[in-house]
Amino acid sequence: MIQVLERGLFLAAIYLLVLTSLGPADVALALALGIGTSLLLRPRTARGRRVAVAGGDPVAALRIAGRTAVEMARGTWRTVRFCLGDASRSGFVEIPRDGRSRHNVAFWAVLTGEAPDEVVVDVDEERDVLVVHLTDARDPDAVRARHAADRELQTRVVP
């Protein structure tokens, strides 16, 4: 049951990050949706009983949520600068995939897409790179370093 609550809280946190609201009604709805979804999606055994599934590291999940919130704020500021005429810095950056699983790549893409200044464009499996478009791509090495630093935490949540 603890895993159901952990997953429910994690789903609620994602919902609130996307909604960008902490109003009491929004928090209540997020908790209801997150815990309800977590309850409904528990796996069943052949006899129909629920079975526990090994989950990710909840501390890492909280750290990822915090980092994502900070990156959303920074991304909003970069988007404002971009909209006010600083458009010469936009471009594509290739990030090494480094053997991430399909599930981890999907998790990375959702988290990356939360910030308004960064859009996942492609997963090039032949060259083993992840391609993103940024409104400020002046320093592609810094972007790669930021994503590499987050990779370890993301792998602890979604292997």
C-alpha positions, 0 to 999 in steps of 0.5 A: 500500500505504501508503494501505491501512495508513493506512486500516487504522490509522484503522479500528483506532483507531475500533474501539479507541475504541468498545471503550474498551480498549488491551489487547494482544489488543484492539489486535492484533484491531483491527489485524487487522480494520482492515488486513484490511477495508482490504485487502478494500475496495480498489477494482478497475479493469475488469480486476480490478486494485486502484486507489488512491483519494485518501484524507483527511488522516492528520494531521487523522484523528489529531487527530480521533481525539484530540479524539474521545477527549477528548470521550468522557472529558468526555461520560462525566463529564457523563453521571455528573453527569446520572445523579447527579441533575443532569437539569435541563440536558438538551435539544436543540441545533441545529447548522448543517449549513453545506453538509456532504456526506452523507458528511461528515454521516455521519462527523460523526454517528458521531464525535458519537455516540461521546461518551455524553452526546450523541446525534444525533437528526435531520438536518433538510434543510429547515432545513439543521440537525443536531439533537443531544440533550445531557445538558448543553445549558445553553450551546448556543452553546458546543456549536455552536462546538465542532462548528464547530471540528471541522468543518474537520478533519472536512472534511479527512478526509471531504469 
